[in-house]
Amino acid sequence: MLNDEQMAKLTELQAKYAPALMRYPHVIGVGIGIAMRDGQYTDEPALVVMVDLKLPQAQLILEDILPRELEGVRVDVQATGVFTAF
């Protein structure tokens, strides 16, 4: 669970960086959450970048690689598929 200080920092980063992050290929959303490692949630707060398809870094050109962190906060890329509304 995120404390108030963590939520405030993540909210600030989301507002500041979401427009730029949304320009990367396959990115469909930017949120606040907990980082995942090997399919399991960790206790590390993160700016979560949701993608429809997560590709290995070796398949991406340099300009399409998302940052690993922003202002000391982890950026966690999580494959969510495509969102649809019914």
N, CA, C and O atoms as CSV, one atom per row, in Angstrom:
chain,resi,resn,atom,element,x,y,z
A,1,MET,N,N,0.841,-1.177,0.000
A,1,MET,CA,C,0.000,0.000,0.000
A,1,MET,C,C,0.890,1.245,0.000
A,1,MET,O,O,1.934,1.280,0.652
A,2,LEU,N,N,0.467,2.232,-0.722
A,2,LEU,CA,C,1.231,3.471,-0.834
A,2,LEU,C,C,0.825,4.458,0.259
A,2,LEU,O,O,-0.356,4.608,0.572
A,3,ASN,N,N,1.828,5.128,0.836
A,3,ASN,CA,C,1.504,6.143,1.837
A,3,ASN,C,C,1.218,7.481,1.137
A,3,ASN,O,O,1.373,7.599,-0.078
A,4,ASP,N,N,0.806,8.468,1.909
A,4,ASP,CA,C,0.418,9.761,1.332
A,4,ASP,C,C,1.566,10.439,0.592
A,4,ASP,O,O,1.362,11.031,-0.468
A,5,GLU,N,N,2.764,10.353,1.147
A,5,GLU,CA,C,3.925,10.971,0.507
A,5,GLU,C,C,4.231,10.313,-0.843
A,5,GLU,O,O,4.515,10.995,-1.827
A,6,GLN,N,N,4.168,8.983,-0.873
A,6,GLN,CA,C,4.414,8.256,-2.125
A,6,GLN,C,C,3.343,8.595,-3.157
A,6,GLN,O,O,3.657,8.823,-4.325
A,7,MET,N,N,2.086,8.628,-2.734
A,7,MET,CA,C,0.986,8.961,-3.653
A,7,MET,C,C,1.161,10.361,-4.229
A,7,MET,O,O,0.942,10.577,-5.421
A,8,ALA,N,N,1.556,11.309,-3.388
A,8,ALA,CA,C,1.740,12.682,-3.853
A,8,ALA,C,C,2.858,12.747,-4.896
A,8,ALA,O,O,2.704,13.392,-5.932
A,9,LYS,N,N,3.971,12.085,-4.624
A,9,LYS,CA,C,5.099,12.091,-5.562
A,9,LYS,C,C,4.706,11.429,-6.886
A,9,LYS,O,O,4.993,11.959,-7.959
A,10,LEU,N,N,4.048,10.271,-6.802
A,10,LEU,CA,C,3.646,9.554,-8.017
A,10,LEU,C,C,2.612,10.341,-8.814
A,10,LEU,O,O,2.657,10.351,-10.045
A,11,THR,N,N,1.688,10.993,-8.131
A,11,THR,CA,C,0.674,11.802,-8.809
A,11,THR,C,C,1.326,12.956,-9.558
A,11,THR,O,O,0.952,13.272,-10.687
A,12,GLU,N,N,2.311,13.580,-8.911
A,12,GLU,CA,C,3.054,14.676,-9.545
A,12,GLU,C,C,3.791,14.177,-10.792
A,12,GLU,O,O,3.742,14.814,-11.845
A,13,LEU,N,N,4.471,13.038,-10.667
A,13,LEU,CA,C,5.210,12.492,-11.812
A,13,LEU,C,C,4.273,12.069,-12.939
A,13,LEU,O,O,4.580,12.273,-14.113
A,14,GLN,N,N,3.143,11.486,-12.585
A,14,GLN,CA,C,2.180,11.071,-13.604
A,14,GLN,C,C,1.707,12.278,-14.413
A,14,GLN,O,O,1.668,12.229,-15.642
A,15,ALA,N,N,1.354,13.344,-13.733
A,15,ALA,CA,C,0.888,14.554,-14.421
A,15,ALA,C,C,1.987,15.151,-15.294
A,15,ALA,O,O,1.726,15.630,-16.398
A,16,LYS,N,N,3.204,15.118,-14.796
A,16,LYS,CA,C,4.326,15.728,-15.497
A,16,LYS,C,C,4.770,14.927,-16.721
A,16,LYS,O,O,5.082,15.509,-17.760
A,17,TYR,N,N,4.801,13.593,-16.604
A,17,TYR,CA,C,5.406,12.773,-17.654
A,17,TYR,C,C,4.427,11.975,-18.524
A,17,TYR,O,O,4.827,11.468,-19.572
A,18,ALA,N,N,3.179,11.851,-18.128
A,18,ALA,CA,C,2.239,11.035,-18.899
A,18,ALA,C,C,2.132,11.465,-20.364
A,18,ALA,O,O,2.144,10.602,-21.243
A,19,PRO,N,N,2.027,12.757,-20.660
A,19,PRO,CA,C,1.917,13.128,-22.083
A,19,PRO,C,C,3.089,12.621,-22.924
A,19,PRO,O,O,2.885,12.134,-24.036
A,20,ALA,N,N,4.304,12.728,-22.409
A,20,ALA,CA,C,5.478,12.257,-23.162
A,20,ALA,C,C,5.501,10.734,-23.239
A,20,ALA,O,O,5.829,10.176,-24.286
A,21,LEU,N,N,5.159,10.056,-22.150
A,21,LEU,CA,C,5.177,8.591,-22.148
A,21,LEU,C,C,4.123,8.019,-23.095
A,21,LEU,O,O,4.335,6.964,-23.693
A,22,MET,N,N,2.994,8.706,-23.235
A,22,MET,CA,C,1.924,8.228,-24.113
A,22,MET,C,C,2.321,8.246,-25.587
A,22,MET,O,O,1.650,7.627,-26.413
A,23,ARG,N,N,3.390,8.940,-25.923
A,23,ARG,CA,C,3.844,9.011,-27.320
A,23,ARG,C,C,4.676,7.792,-27.735
A,23,ARG,O,O,4.929,7.593,-28.923
A,24,TYR,N,N,5.094,6.992,-26.780
A,24,TYR,CA,C,5.885,5.802,-27.115
A,24,TYR,C,C,4.989,4.750,-27.770
A,24,TYR,O,O,3.799,4.672,-27.463
A,25,PRO,N,N,5.557,3.940,-28.672
A,25,PRO,CA,C,4.774,2.872,-29.299
A,25,PRO,C,C,4.233,1.895,-28.257
A,25,PRO,O,O,4.909,1.575,-27.279
A,26,HIS,N,N,3.023,1.434,-28.477
A,26,HIS,CA,C,2.342,0.421,-27.674
A,26,HIS,C,C,1.847,0.909,-26.324
A,26,HIS,O,O,1.162,0.158,-25.630
A,27,VAL,N,N,2.165,2.142,-25.916
A,27,VAL,CA,C,1.702,2.645,-24.624
A,27,VAL,C,C,0.235,3.024,-24.735
A,27,VAL,O,O,-0.166,3.761,-25.635
A,28,ILE,N,N,-0.567,2.503,-23.795
A,28,ILE,CA,C,-2.002,2.798,-23.804
A,28,ILE,C,C,-2.466,3.474,-22.520
A,28,ILE,O,O,-3.632,3.852,-22.405
A,29,GLY,N,N,-1.565,3.628,-21.558
A,29,GLY,CA,C,-1.930,4.314,-20.322
A,29,GLY,C,C,-0.752,4.473,-19.387
A,29,GLY,O,O,0.245,3.756,-19.478
A,30,VAL,N,N,-0.891,5.439,-18.476
A,30,VAL,CA,C,0.122,5.684,-17.452
A,30,VAL,C,C,-0.610,5.830,-16.135
A,30,VAL,O,O,-1.525,6.643,-16.010
A,31,GLY,N,N,-0.205,5.039,-15.150
A,31,GLY,CA,C,-0.882,5.073,-13.864
A,31,GLY,C,C,0.087,5.021,-12.701
A,31,GLY,O,O,1.306,5.032,-12.871
A,32,ILE,N,N,-0.486,4.966,-11.530
A,32,ILE,CA,C,0.244,4.889,-10.277
A,32,ILE,C,C,0.022,3.504,-9.699
A,32,ILE,O,O,-1.103,3.004,-9.684
A,33,GLY,N,N,1.098,2.882,-9.222
A,33,GLY,CA,C,0.899,1.554,-8.660
A,33,GLY,C,C,2.141,0.977,-8.037
A,33,GLY,O,O,3.035,1.693,-7.586
A,34,ILE,N,N,2.170,-0.331,-8.026
A,34,ILE,CA,C,3.258,-1.101,-7.443
A,34,ILE,C,C,3.960,-1.846,-8.570
A,34,ILE,O,O,3.314,-2.405,-9.456
A,35,ALA,N,N,5.281,-1.846,-8.525
A,35,ALA,CA,C,6.072,-2.524,-9.552
A,35,ALA,C,C,5.896,-4.035,-9.456
A,35,ALA,O,O,5.640,-4.580,-8.382
A,36,MET,N,N,6.037,-4.691,-10.590
A,36,MET,CA,C,5.995,-6.151,-10.652
A,36,MET,C,C,7.373,-6.661,-11.057
A,36,MET,O,O,8.105,-5.998,-11.791
A,37,ARG,N,N,7.712,-7.847,-10.567
A,37,ARG,CA,C,8.949,-8.507,-10.953
A,37,ARG,C,C,8.628,-9.992,-11.072
A,37,ARG,O,O,8.123,-10.603,-10.131
A,38,ASP,N,N,8.925,-10.568,-12.235
A,38,ASP,CA,C,8.656,-11.985,-12.490
A,38,ASP,C,C,7.198,-12.352,-12.224
A,38,ASP,O,O,6.896,-13.414,-11.680
A,39,GLY,N,N,6.298,-11.444,-12.624
A,39,GLY,CA,C,4.866,-11.708,-12.498
A,39,GLY,C,C,4.297,-11.537,-11.107
A,39,GLY,O,O,3.120,-11.819,-10.886
A,40,GLN,N,N,5.104,-11.081,-10.164
A,40,GLN,CA,C,4.656,-10.890,-8.777
A,40,GLN,C,C,4.808,-9.422,-8.390
A,40,GLN,O,O,5.780,-8.766,-8.765
A,41,TYR,N,N,3.838,-8.922,-7.638
A,41,TYR,CA,C,3.950,-7.555,-7.152
A,41,TYR,C,C,5.042,-7.471,-6.098
A,41,TYR,O,O,5.214,-8.379,-5.284
A,42,THR,N,N,5.780,-6.356,-6.129
A,42,THR,CA,C,6.809,-6.085,-5.133
A,42,THR,C,C,6.224,-5.076,-4.147
A,42,THR,O,O,5.024,-4.801,-4.184
A,43,ASP,N,N,7.038,-4.535,-3.290
A,43,ASP,CA,C,6.575,-3.456,-2.409
A,43,ASP,C,C,7.084,-2.097,-2.890
A,43,ASP,O,O,7.038,-1.114,-2.151
A,44,GLU,N,N,7.573,-2.046,-4.143
A,44,GLU,CA,C,8.176,-0.828,-4.686
A,44,GLU,C,C,7.145,0.027,-5.422
A,44,GLU,O,O,6.542,-0.431,-6.393
A,45,PRO,N,N,6.936,1.270,-4.968
A,45,PRO,CA,C,6.037,2.175,-5.689
A,45,PRO,C,C,6.593,2.448,-7.082
A,45,PRO,O,O,7.807,2.474,-7.284
A,46,ALA,N,N,5.695,2.651,-8.035
A,46,ALA,CA,C,6.153,2.857,-9.407
A,46,ALA,C,C,5.153,3.676,-10.207
A,46,ALA,O,O,3.957,3.713,-9.915
A,47,LEU,N,N,5.686,4.322,-11.214
A,47,LEU,CA,C,4.861,4.896,-12.262
A,47,LEU,C,C,4.658,3.742,-13.241
A,47,LEU,O,O,5.617,3.268,-13.850
A,48,VAL,N,N,3.432,3.294,-13.393
A,48,VAL,CA,C,3.142,2.121,-14.205
A,48,VAL,C,C,2.760,2.554,-15.613
A,48,VAL,O,O,1.805,3.305,-15.812
A,49,VAL,N,N,3.520,2.070,-16.579
A,49,VAL,CA,C,3.234,2.347,-17.983
A,49,VAL,C,C,2.606,1.081,-18.553
A,49,VAL,O,O,3.243,0.030,-18.618
A,50,MET,N,N,1.348,1.199,-18.966
A,50,MET,CA,C,0.606,0.064,-19.507
A,50,MET,C,C,0.790,0.005,-21.018
A,50,MET,O,O,0.639,1.010,-21.714
A,51,VAL,N,N,1.117,-1.174,-21.513
A,51,VAL,CA,C,1.318,-1.365,-22.943
A,51,VAL,C,C,0.421,-2.495,-23.442
A,51,VAL,O,O,0.086,-3.417,-22.698
A,52,ASP,N,N,0.040,-2.405,-24.717
A,52,ASP,CA,C,-0.765,-3.476,-25.293
A,52,ASP,C,C,0.084,-4.691,-25.618
A,52,ASP,O,O,-0.416,-5.815,-25.662
A,53,LEU,N,N,1.376,-4.460,-25.847
A,53,LEU,CA,C,2.306,-5.534,-26.186
A,53,LEU,C,C,3.676,-5.165,-25.643
A,53,LEU,O,O,4.225,-4.118,-25.990
A,54,LYS,N,N,4.229,-6.020,-24.796
A,54,LYS,CA,C,5.559,-5.760,-24.223
A,54,LYS,C,C,6.588,-6.532,-25.027
A,54,LYS,O,O,6.566,-7.761,-25.089
A,55,LEU,N,N,7.492,-5.778,-25.643
A,55,LEU,CA,C,8.522,-6.379,-26.484
A,55,LEU,C,C,9.853,-6.414,-25.739
A,55,LEU,O,O,10.108,-5.558,-24.893
A,56,PRO,N,N,10.698,-7.384,-26.041
A,56,PRO,CA,C,12.044,-7.385,-25.463
A,56,PRO,C,C,12.798,-6.134,-25.915
A,56,PRO,O,O,12.630,-5.672,-27.044
A,57,GLN,N,N,13.612,-5.602,-25.040
A,57,GLN,CA,C,14.362,-4.381,-25.352
A,57,GLN,C,C,15.183,-4.533,-26.622
A,57,GLN,O,O,15.366,-3.562,-27.356
A,58,ALA,N,N,15.679,-5.733,-26.893
A,58,ALA,CA,C,16.499,-5.971,-28.087
A,58,ALA,C,C,15.714,-5.744,-29.382
A,58,ALA,O,O,16.313,-5.524,-30.435
A,59,GLN,N,N,14.391,-5.794,-29.314
A,59,GLN,CA,C,13.563,-5.602,-30.507
A,59,GLN,C,C,13.150,-4.143,-30.709
A,59,GLN,O,O,12.444,-3.826,-31.667
A,60,LEU,N,N,13.580,-3.268,-29.824
A,60,LEU,CA,C,13.202,-1.864,-29.910
A,60,LEU,C,C,14.372,-1.013,-30.380
A,60,LEU,O,O,15.531,-1.316,-30.095
A,61,ILE,N,N,14.057,0.053,-31.102
A,61,ILE,CA,C,15.108,1.013,-31.430
A,61,ILE,C,C,15.298,1.908,-30.196
A,61,ILE,O,O,14.393,2.035,-29.371
A,62,LEU,N,N,16.451,2.510,-30.082
A,62,LEU,CA,C,16.816,3.276,-28.898
A,62,LEU,C,C,15.744,4.297,-28.503
A,62,LEU,O,O,15.442,4.448,-27.319
A,63,GLU,N,N,15.174,4.990,-29.475
A,63,GLU,CA,C,14.179,6.034,-29.200
A,63,GLU,C,C,12.876,5.475,-28.639
A,63,GLU,O,O,12.085,6.222,-28.062
A,64,ASP,N,N,12.640,4.172,-28.798
A,64,ASP,CA,C,11.392,3.564,-28.339
A,64,ASP,C,C,11.516,2.870,-26.981
A,64,ASP,O,O,10.556,2.263,-26.507
A,65,ILE,N,N,12.685,2.955,-26.358
A,65,ILE,CA,C,12.886,2.328,-25.055
A,65,ILE,C,C,12.451,3.301,-23.964
A,65,ILE,O,O,12.958,4.419,-23.873
A,66,LEU,N,N,11.513,2.862,-23.147
A,66,LEU,CA,C,11.014,3.694,-22.063
A,66,LEU,C,C,12.084,3.851,-20.984
A,66,LEU,O,O,12.908,2.958,-20.787
A,67,PRO,N,N,12.070,4.987,-20.286
A,67,PRO,CA,C,13.039,5.162,-19.198
A,67,PRO,C,C,12.768,4.162,-18.070
A,67,PRO,O,O,11.623,3.770,-17.845
A,68,ARG,N,N,13.805,3.761,-17.378
A,68,ARG,CA,C,13.658,2.823,-16.251
A,68,ARG,C,C,13.221,3.535,-14.985
A,68,ARG,O,O,12.626,2.936,-14.089
A,69,GLU,N,N,13.527,4.828,-14.927
A,69,GLU,CA,C,13.110,5.626,-13.777
A,69,GLU,C,C,12.987,7.082,-14.179
A,69,GLU,O,O,13.591,7.531,-15.154
A,70,LEU,N,N,12.200,7.803,-13.415
A,70,LEU,CA,C,12.031,9.236,-13.604
A,70,LEU,C,C,12.130,9.892,-12.233
A,70,LEU,O,O,11.363,9.573,-11.325
A,71,GLU,N,N,13.059,10.788,-12.095
A,71,GLU,CA,C,13.269,11.507,-10.835
A,71,GLU,C,C,13.392,10.546,-9.651
A,71,GLU,O,O,12.857,10.799,-8.571
A,72,GLY,N,N,14.100,9.447,-9.872
A,72,GLY,CA,C,14.353,8.496,-8.796
A,72,GLY,C,C,13.235,7.502,-8.526
A,72,GLY,O,O,13.341,6.690,-7.608
A,73,VAL,N,N,12.162,7.555,-9.314
A,73,VAL,CA,C,11.030,6.641,-9.138
A,73,VAL,C,C,11.031,5.638,-10.287
A,73,VAL,O,O,11.209,6.011,-11.446
A,74,ARG,N,N,10.834,4.386,-9.964
A,74,ARG,CA,C,10.834,3.333,-10.972
A,74,ARG,C,C,9.685,3.507,-11.953
A,74,ARG,O,O,8.564,3.841,-11.572
A,75,VAL,N,N,9.987,3.275,-13.210
A,75,VAL,CA,C,8.969,3.186,-14.260
A,75,VAL,C,C,8.829,1.706,-14.568
A,75,VAL,O,O,9.786,1.064,-15.002
A,76,ASP,N,N,7.638,1.162,-14.346
A,76,ASP,CA,C,7.407,-0.266,-14.544
A,76,ASP,C,C,6.476,-0.460,-15.734
A,76,ASP,O,O,5.339,0.013,-15.725
A,77,VAL,N,N,6.958,-1.151,-16.750
A,77,VAL,CA,C,6.165,-1.410,-17.949
A,77,VAL,C,C,5.396,-2.712,-17.724
A,77,VAL,O,O,5.987,-3.761,-17.469
A,78,GLN,N,N,4.067,-2.626,-17.821
A,78,GLN,CA,C,3.216,-3.788,-17.591
A,78,GLN,C,C,2.306,-3.999,-18.799
A,78,GLN,O,O,1.608,-3.082,-19.233
A,79,ALA,N,N,2.322,-5.211,-19.332
A,79,ALA,CA,C,1.464,-5.559,-20.467
A,79,ALA,C,C,0.042,-5.778,-19.967
A,79,ALA,O,O,-0.195,-6.612,-19.093
A,80,THR,N,N,-0.897,-5.031,-20.522
A,80,THR,CA,C,-2.295,-5.145,-20.100
A,80,THR,C,C,-3.208,-5.586,-21.240
A,80,THR,O,O,-4.375,-5.905,-21.013
A,81,GLY,N,N,-2.688,-5.605,-22.453
A,81,GLY,CA,C,-3.553,-5.850,-23.591
A,81,GLY,C,C,-4.260,-4.564,-23.946
A,81,GLY,O,O,-3.861,-3.489,-23.497
A,82,VAL,N,N,-5.294,-4.658,-24.740
A,82,VAL,CA,C,-6.045,-3.485,-25.192
A,82,VAL,C,C,-7.290,-3.342,-24.332
A,82,VAL,O,O,-7.968,-4.329,-24.044
A,83,PHE,N,N,-7.590,-2.126,-23.926
A,83,PHE,CA,C,-8.809,-1.853,-23.161
A,83,PHE,C,C,-9.957,-1.585,-24.128
A,83,PHE,O,O,-9.776,-0.914,-25.143
A,84,THR,N,N,-11.122,-2.104,-23.815
A,84,THR,CA,C,-12.308,-1.816,-24.610
A,84,THR,C,C,-13.473,-1.503,-23.677
A,84,THR,O,O,-13.538,-2.005,-22.555
A,85,ALA,N,N,-14.376,-0.681,-24.148
A,85,ALA,CA,C,-15.564,-0.334,-23.389
A,85,ALA,C,C,-16.765,-1.017,-24.036
A,85,ALA,O,O,-16.845,-1.144,-25.258
A,86,PHE,N,N,-17.670,-1.440,-23.213
A,86,PHE,CA,C,-18.880,-2.107,-23.721
A,86,PHE,C,C,-20.088,-1.234,-23.492
A,86,PHE,O,O,-21.203,-1.616,-23.848
